[in-house]
Amino acid sequence: MPVWWDVPDTVLGGVVTTQFVLARSRVFAIAVRGIVAYPTGFSFEMVVVAREGKELPDSPHLPGMGSRHEESEDGFRFCLQLADGTKVVADPLARYFDGDRSQRPDLEGMSEMEKPPRPFLSNSGSGGGTSLKWHTGYWAAPLPPPGPLGFVVEWLKAGLTETAVTIEADLILNAAATATSIWSP
């Protein structure tokens, strides 16, 4: 496997000391928490929570969060906006860089690469929930360039127009510099 394919098993990532509410309505909230940075990328968890007595639209499976659903105009959308202008859309199959999702990627060929051919954002780790709360992990690779890093969400079915929260990518880059191998003395 390429070292940037997913969260590294043999590295203790640097913890980013920020978490935030990405979007909020009268009925639900979307938060980003648990950002951990590695030399090859960063991971985080997204949580969607409904107010007491309410339910999430499309629950318990939200499109774009853990499973591939047919996309609709009013479905859940999430992306990262990098400082260089690159928009990285969340896609459970983002690692299929050539666009042919019917065949597995050439992992052997890609294992020679220090970083992916282009930035990607994909589900990572476990996800799940109920009609009241849903969570999923994400993996973004490679590390973002310095400057503003936008977390952008839109979910028209739930009445949420495009909303963004921007943090400084230096928070992630500085945390990645503190990551250590679990095999280092």
C-alpha positions as CSV (number, residue, x, y, z in Angstrom):
1,M,0.0,0.0,0.0
2,P,1.2,3.5,-0.6
3,V,2.2,5.2,2.6
4,W,-0.4,8.0,1.9
5,W,-3.3,5.6,1.2
6,D,-4.9,5.9,4.6
7,V,-4.1,6.7,8.3
8,P,-0.7,5.1,9.0
9,D,-0.8,2.3,11.5
10,T,2.7,2.8,12.7
11,V,2.7,6.5,13.4
12,L,1.3,8.4,16.3
13,G,-0.1,11.5,14.7
14,G,0.2,15.0,16.0
15,V,-3.1,16.2,17.6
16,V,-4.5,19.4,16.2
17,T,-6.0,21.5,19.0
18,T,-9.0,22.8,17.3
19,Q,-12.5,21.5,16.7
20,F,-15.5,23.4,15.4
21,V,-19.2,23.5,14.5
22,L,-19.2,23.5,10.7
23,A,-22.9,24.2,10.3
24,R,-25.9,24.6,12.5
25,S,-29.6,25.0,11.9
26,R,-32.6,24.9,14.3
27,V,-32.8,21.1,13.8
28,F,-29.3,19.8,13.5
29,A,-25.5,20.6,13.8
30,I,-22.5,19.3,11.9
31,A,-19.1,19.4,13.8
32,V,-15.5,18.5,12.9
33,R,-13.4,17.1,15.7
34,G,-10.5,14.9,16.4
35,I,-8.1,16.2,13.8
36,V,-4.9,14.3,13.8
37,A,-2.0,15.1,11.4
38,Y,0.6,12.7,10.0
39,P,3.5,13.3,7.6
40,T,1.4,11.9,4.7
41,G,-2.0,13.6,5.4
42,F,-4.6,14.2,8.2
43,S,-7.6,12.5,9.6
44,F,-10.7,13.9,11.3
45,E,-14.2,12.9,12.4
46,M,-17.4,14.6,11.2
47,V,-20.5,14.3,13.5
48,V,-24.1,15.2,12.5
49,V,-26.5,15.5,15.4
50,A,-30.2,16.2,15.5
51,R,-31.9,18.2,18.3
52,E,-33.9,16.2,20.8
53,G,-37.2,15.0,19.3
54,K,-36.0,15.5,15.7
55,E,-34.4,13.1,13.1
56,L,-31.8,13.6,10.5
57,P,-32.9,13.6,6.8
58,D,-31.8,10.4,5.0
59,S,-30.9,8.8,8.3
60,P,-29.3,6.5,9.2
61,H,-27.2,6.6,6.0
62,L,-26.2,10.1,4.8
63,P,-24.9,10.3,1.2
64,G,-21.2,11.2,1.1
65,M,-20.7,9.9,4.7
66,G,-19.5,6.3,4.6
67,S,-21.3,4.7,1.7
68,R,-21.8,5.5,-2.0
69,H,-25.4,6.6,-2.8
70,E,-26.8,8.0,-5.9
71,E,-26.2,11.7,-5.8
72,S,-29.0,14.1,-5.9
73,E,-29.2,17.9,-6.2
74,D,-30.2,18.3,-2.5
75,G,-27.9,15.6,-1.1
76,F,-25.1,15.9,1.5
77,R,-21.9,17.4,0.0
78,F,-18.6,18.0,1.7
79,C,-15.2,19.2,0.5
80,L,-12.0,20.9,1.5
81,Q,-10.9,24.2,-0.1
82,L,-7.1,24.4,-0.2
83,A,-5.1,27.6,-0.1
84,D,-4.0,27.1,-3.7
85,G,-7.6,27.1,-4.9
86,T,-7.9,23.3,-5.2
87,K,-11.3,22.0,-4.2
88,V,-11.1,18.4,-2.9
89,V,-14.5,16.7,-2.8
90,A,-15.3,13.9,-0.4
91,D,-15.7,10.7,-2.2
92,P,-15.6,7.2,-0.8
93,L,-13.8,6.0,-4.0
94,A,-11.5,9.0,-4.2
95,R,-8.4,6.8,-4.3
96,Y,-9.4,5.6,-7.8
97,F,-7.5,8.4,-9.5
98,D,-7.9,7.2,-13.1
99,G,-11.7,7.4,-12.8
100,D,-12.2,3.7,-13.6
101,R,-13.9,2.5,-10.5
102,S,-14.5,-1.0,-12.0
103,Q,-10.9,-2.0,-11.4
104,R,-8.7,-1.8,-8.3
105,P,-6.1,0.9,-8.4
106,D,-2.5,0.0,-9.2
107,L,-1.3,-0.1,-5.6
108,E,2.1,-1.6,-6.5
109,G,2.8,1.2,-9.0
110,M,1.5,3.9,-6.6
111,S,3.5,2.5,-3.7
112,E,6.6,4.1,-5.3
113,M,5.0,7.5,-5.1
114,E,5.8,9.8,-2.1
115,K,2.4,11.4,-2.4
116,P,-0.8,10.8,-4.3
117,P,-1.1,12.0,-7.9
118,R,-3.6,14.7,-6.7
119,P,-5.2,15.6,-3.3
120,F,-8.1,13.4,-2.2
121,L,-10.6,13.2,0.6
122,S,-12.1,9.8,1.4
123,N,-13.9,8.1,4.2
124,S,-11.6,6.3,6.7
125,G,-12.2,4.2,9.7
126,S,-15.6,3.5,11.0
127,G,-18.8,5.4,10.7
128,G,-22.3,4.9,11.8
129,G,-25.1,6.1,13.9
130,T,-28.8,6.4,14.3
131,S,-31.6,8.7,13.1
132,L,-30.4,11.2,15.8
133,K,-26.6,11.1,15.3
134,W,-24.2,10.1,12.5
135,H,-20.5,10.1,12.5
136,T,-17.7,9.1,10.1
137,G,-14.0,9.5,9.7
138,Y,-12.2,11.1,6.8
139,W,-8.6,10.9,5.5
140,A,-7.2,13.7,3.4
141,A,-3.8,13.4,1.6
142,P,-1.4,14.8,1.1
143,L,-1.0,17.5,3.7
144,P,-2.6,20.8,2.7
145,P,-0.4,23.7,1.5
146,P,0.2,26.6,4.0
147,G,-2.6,29.2,4.2
148,P,-6.3,29.0,4.7
149,L,-8.0,25.6,4.7
150,G,-11.8,25.6,4.2
151,F,-14.1,22.9,5.4
152,V,-17.2,23.3,3.2
153,V,-20.6,21.6,3.5
154,E,-23.9,21.8,1.8
155,W,-27.1,19.8,2.5
156,L,-30.1,21.3,0.8
157,K,-32.4,18.5,1.7
158,A,-31.8,19.5,5.3
159,G,-32.2,23.2,4.5
160,L,-28.5,24.0,4.7
161,T,-27.0,26.1,2.0
162,E,-23.2,26.1,1.5
163,T,-21.5,26.8,4.7
164,A,-17.7,27.0,5.4
165,V,-15.3,27.2,8.3
166,T,-11.7,28.2,7.5
167,I,-8.8,27.3,9.7
168,E,-5.1,27.9,9.1
169,A,-3.4,24.9,7.5
170,D,-0.4,25.6,9.7
171,L,-2.3,24.1,12.6
172,I,-2.2,20.8,10.7
173,L,1.3,21.2,9.3
174,N,2.7,22.0,12.7
175,A,1.0,19.0,14.3
176,A,2.3,16.7,11.5
177,A,5.8,17.8,12.4
178,T,5.3,16.3,15.9
179,A,4.1,12.9,14.6
180,T,6.4,10.0,15.6
181,S,6.9,6.4,14.6
182,I,5.7,3.9,17.2
183,W,8.9,2.0,16.5
184,S,11.3,5.0,17.3
185,P,13.0,4.8,20.6
